[in-house]
Amino acid sequence: QLSHWPGESLSFGPSMSQTDFVLAIFKRYDANGDGCISKKELGKILEKIDRESSDIASVVDHIDTNGDGKIQLEEFMDWILGDSADARHKHLILEGYAQVTQEKLEKHHRLEMDSDGRLLGEAEIEALETTASESLDELASLEKPPKGALAIMIAVHCLSGRTTHKVTWAESQKLLSKKQKFLDSLRNFEPEKVGHHILQQLQESMRTKYFDYDTMAPQSLASALLAKWAIGAVTRVKCSGGTKEIWKSATQAEAALKEHDEKTGLA
């Protein structure tokens, strides 16, 4: 039995108990959710770490105490938390779980990236600093904004400032006039701190045509880029909650595998 479970010092909420962590492992292997792990389900994950069918059969045989060819939750819990588990088999189970959680984390991270592999919003900020810099200055100078520009500024301000306050155009001009400070606020955006009530408030306005880049760009390139930044920011907010939990699972899985291997001499 592991002496402690990793994650106790993580800032994303309380760490899992032993039971919860083992249950998470079981559920990951139990792909169809029927309450037991078949050889096929086990193989699907263990094949990711290049394990042969003989290894898979051996693991099932050791855990399957009732001899039905499947691993029930009770059998799995008794085996992995007990003292009789073969160290190599436990290593395979932990390694397979660590592999799939890491893959899930990487997949989740890709949702926050653009087609060039950059974090959503980075390209727009760079453009606003360079090729669209004059357009941003022009936008700040306008007494009357292009249609849709205020809605875009409201969305950008609510997201970057983590507020429900709807700025006026005069307030927007003040924000835009301090260009570098404004762009830094976009660059330092922290999606995990944005409440979902803010997304709900912006939902309707961000569905309008003004948040379409091609529609807005002829009127104001800066506004079009800011609209695109806001859309990317919303995507990152929606991803952030899941990323925390997946990151925590992946970290715990790696730490559990490392601790097991160090204790059993497999490291």
N, C-alpha and C positions, 0 to 999 in steps of 0.2 A: 504494500500500500504506500502511496506517495506520502511523504511526511507533511507536505503542505501543497496547496494548489496555487499556481501562479496567478497574478493579477491583483494581489492584495493592495498594492500601492498605486494601481491605475486610477486615473481621475475620472473615468467614465462610469461611475456608479459602483456599488458594492461588488466584490468579487464573487464568483460562483462558489457554491459549496461543492464538495466532492460529488455528491449525488447529482446535482444539476449539471456538473461538467461531464460526468459519465453519461448522463441522459442525453446531453447534446451530441456526444460522440455516437451513441446508439442511433439517434434520430438521423444523423448524417448518413450512416450506413443503411438504415432502413428507408430506402428510396421511395417505396410506394406507401409507406406509413401504415402497414398492416400489423405492426407490433412485433415483427420478427425479421431477422436478417437472413436472407437466403445466400447460397453460395454464389449465385449470379450477382446479387447486390454487393456482396463482399468483394467479389472479383473485379467489379467495375471500378472500385476505388483502389484496391491493391495493385491492379494493373498499371495504375498511374505511377507507381514506384517500381515498375518492372518486376513484379512478383509472378512466379509461375503458378499454374493451376495446382501443382502439388502442395505449394505453400498455403494456398487458399483452402484446400481440402483439409490440410493438417490443422489449420486454425479452427475451422468449423468442428472438426472431430474433438478437439480439446475442450471447446466451450459447450458443445451440444451434449449436455448430460442426459437428456431424455431420449436421445437417439432418433429424433424425427427428421434430422437432416437440416434443421434450421436453428437459429439462435434466438431464443426468446429474451425479453428484457431482463427477467429475473436471472436467467442463466448468465447473461452478459454482466450484470451488476455483481453477482456472486464471484464470477471469474476475475474480473479486472480489479476488484477491490479486495479480493482474497489473497492468500499467501501462496496458493498452489499454481498460479499462472506462470506458464513458461515465459522467461524473460524475452526470448526472441519473438514469440508470438505477440506479446504485449507491445514490443517495439514496433512490429508491423502494423498493429491496429493504431497506435499513436502516430506513427509516421504517415500512414494513409490519411488520417484525419487532419494532420498538420498540412499535408499537401493540398487537400481539397479546400481547406479554409484559406490557405494562402492564394490559391487560384481564384477563389471567390472574391477575396480582397482586391486582387489585381484587376479583376473584371469590373468591380465596383468603381475603382479608381479611374478606369478608362471612360466611364460615363461622364466624368468631370473634365475630360480632355476633348480638344477639338481634333479635326482630322490631321493636323500637323503634330499632334502629341503634346500640345501646350494646354495649360490650365485654361478653362473657359474664361474669357474676359481679358486675358493677357494681350492678345493680338489687337483688340479694340483699344486698350489703354495705350499701347505702343503707337498705334495710328493717330490717336488724339494728341500724342506728344510730338508727332513728326508730320506726316503727310496731311493730317486733318487739323493741325494746330491753328491755322488761320481760320478755318471754319468754326472752331470752338470759340475763338476770339470774337468772330462776327456774331455768333449766337448770343454771346454775353452782352453784346452792344445793342441788340435789337430791343426797342421799346415794346414792339408787338411781335411775339414769337410766331413761327410758322405753326400751322394747325397741327396739333398732336405733340408739339415740343414740350408743352407744360406737363401733359400726362406722362411723358417720358421722364422729365426731370423729377416729377413726384415719385415715380417708381424707383429711380436711381437713388434719390435721397432717402426714401423709406428703407430700401435694402441696405445701403451703405451706412446709414445712420441708425439702423435698427429702431425705427420709429414709425408711428402711424400718422405723424404730422404731415399734412399736405401743404407743401410749400406753395407760395404765390409766385408769380413770374418775377416780381421784384426781389424776392428772397433767392430765387434761382439765379438771377443775375449776379447777386452778391457772391454766391457759391462759385459760379463760373469765373468771376473776375479774379478770384484767388486760384488761378489755374493749377499750379503745382500742388497746392494743398488739396484741392478737389480731386485731382488724379491720384494722389497718394491715398486718399480715402477709399478709392476704388481698388487700388493695388493691395491695400491692407484689409480688404474685405474678409470677414470671418463668418462664413455661412452657418456654422454650428450655433452662432449666437442670435440668429434671426428667428423670431417666433413665427409659428405657422399662421397666427392671426394676421400678420403682415401680408403673407402670401394671399390669404383670403380677401383682404382689402383690395389688393392689386389685381386680383384674378380677372375681373370683368374688363378693366381698362387695358390690360395687357393682351387681350384677345382682339383688340381693334386693329385695323389696317396700319395704324401708325407705328406699330411695333414690328412691321415687316420692313426689312432693310431696303429692299428694292423700291418700295413705295415711298419711303421717307428720304432716301439719299438725294433725289433730285431737288428736294426742298432745302435740306440741310444735312450735309454729310456727318457733321458732329452729332446731330440728333439721331441719325440712323445708327451710328456706332454706339451711342449711349443706349439705344433701344436694344441693340444686340448684346451689349454688356449686361443689361437688366435680365434678359432672357436666360443668359448663361448663369447669372447669379441665382436665379430661381431654381435652375437645374441643380446647382451645387448645394443649395439649401435642402432640396428634397433628398439629395444623396447623403448629406452629412450625417443624419441620424443613423442610417443603416451602416455607414462607413465606420462609425464609432464602435458599434456592436460587433461588426465583422472583424475590425482590427483587434478588438479585445479577445475575441475567440481565437484568432490566428496567433496572437501573442501568447495566450494561455496554452495553446496546443504545442507551440515550439518549446515553451518552458517546461511543460510536462514531459515531452519527449526527451529533452536534454537532461532533466533530473532523473528520469527513469534509467537512461543509458549510463549516467555517471554512477548511479547506485548499483547497477548490475554489471558494470565493467564493459558495457557494449560501446561506450563512447570512444 
